[in-house]
């Protein structure tokens, strides 16, 4: 154990690593339509640097690592980072949070590289609404990505939904059914 705890005295045994500020969506609540000023690539940690940080964290008792972004799957050679992190002694849970757009292509290789599970951010199951919320028509890709993750053995596949009053709150029962099925 790390000896660290949050304000509710829960032990902290996890590390979230944002591997990029880039994203292939433009969600209304996350990014303006024109995008954001991106960090220069030279300011983003190299995979070896991320690995060194994760190694040090593991030596302090961190046992879970979650890769986030932006959208982590847009970062070049992410599989190399997953392989690197999956080999660190003491890291027993390596996961990824994704918008799911590229997950169909990467689910099986991510599993083979050592990823254990995935969280997919999805705020609607309605195509027109998805287009409005993300400014992209990619709902089919996300649903295919969720299925590919399940088939690849990433377990569990969790879905993160931002419930917004008057926008998508009518879909909560649909999401509940999706998780049961």
Rosetta blueprint (number, residue, H / E / L):
1 X L
2 X L
3 X L
4 X L
5 X E
6 X L
7 X L
8 X L
9 X L
10 X L
11 X E
12 X L
13 X L
14 X E
15 X E
16 X E
17 X E
18 X E
19 X L
20 X L
21 X L
22 X L
23 X L
24 X L
25 X L
26 X L
27 X L
28 X L
29 X L
30 X L
31 X L
32 X L
33 X L
34 X L
35 X L
36 X L
37 X L
38 X L
39 X L
40 X L
41 X H
42 X H
43 X H
44 X L
45 X L
46 X L
47 X H
48 X H
49 X H
50 X H
51 X H
52 X H
53 X H
54 X H
55 X H
56 X H
57 X H
58 X H
59 X H
60 X L
61 X L
62 X L
63 X L
64 X E
65 X E
66 X E
67 X E
68 X E
69 X L
70 X L
71 X L
72 X H
73 X H
74 X H
75 X L
76 X L
77 X L
78 X H
79 X H
80 X H
81 X H
82 X H
83 X H
84 X H
85 X H
86 X H
87 X L
88 X L
89 X L
90 X L
91 X L
92 X L
93 X E
94 X E
95 X E
96 X E
97 X E
98 X E
99 X L
100 X L
101 X L
102 X L
103 X H
104 X H
105 X H
106 X H
107 X H
108 X H
109 X H
110 X H
111 X H
112 X H
113 X H
114 X L
115 X L
116 X L
117 X E
118 X E
119 X E
120 X E
121 X E
122 X L
123 X L
124 X L
125 X L
126 X L
127 X H
128 X H
129 X H
130 X H
131 X H
132 X H
133 X H
134 X H
135 X L
136 X L
137 X L
138 X L
139 X H
140 X H
141 X H
142 X H
143 X H
144 X H
145 X H
146 X H
147 X H
148 X H
149 X H
150 X H
151 X H
152 X H
153 X L
154 X L
155 X L
156 X L
157 X E
158 X E
159 X E
160 X E
161 X L
162 X L
163 X L
164 X L
165 X L
166 X L
167 X L
168 X L
169 X H
170 X H
171 X H
172 X H
173 X H
174 X H
175 X H
176 X H
177 X H
178 X H
179 X H
180 X H
181 X L
